[in-house]
Amino acid sequence: MLDRWLTKPTDVVPGTAMAFGGVAKDTDRAAIIEYLRQAKP
């Protein structure tokens, strides 16, 4: 689900005024997701 949102947020949450257009590159999205997995609160 996070990968889908990072790809094109408006497809996941339609009708919002988000300024985030998404992350096109697969490798960049994978790096973001991996970073979040490793992040400690």
C-alpha positions in Angstrom: 0.0 0.0 0.0 2.8 2.4 0.8 4.5 1.7 -2.5 1.3 2.4 -4.3 0.9 5.7 -2.4 4.5 6.7 -3.1 3.9 6.0 -6.8 0.8 8.1 -7.2 -0.8 9.5 -4.1 -3.9 10.7 -5.8 -4.9 7.2 -6.9 -4.9 6.1 -3.2 -6.4 9.2 -1.7 -8.5 10.9 -4.4 -10.0 14.3 -4.0 -7.3 15.8 -1.8 -5.1 18.8 -2.5 -1.8 17.1 -1.9 1.3 18.9 -3.2 3.2 15.6 -3.3 3.3 14.2 -6.9 4.8 10.8 -6.0 8.2 9.1 -6.6 8.6 7.6 -10.1 11.7 5.4 -9.6 11.2 1.9 -8.2 14.6 2.1 -6.5 13.9 5.4 -4.8 10.5 4.1 -3.4 12.2 0.9 -2.2 14.9 3.0 -0.4 12.2 5.1 1.3 10.3 2.1 2.5 13.5 0.4 3.7 14.5 3.6 5.6 11.1 3.7 7.3 11.3 0.0 8.2 14.6 0.6 10.0 13.6 3.9 11.6 13.4 3.7 15.4 10.8 5.8 17.3 
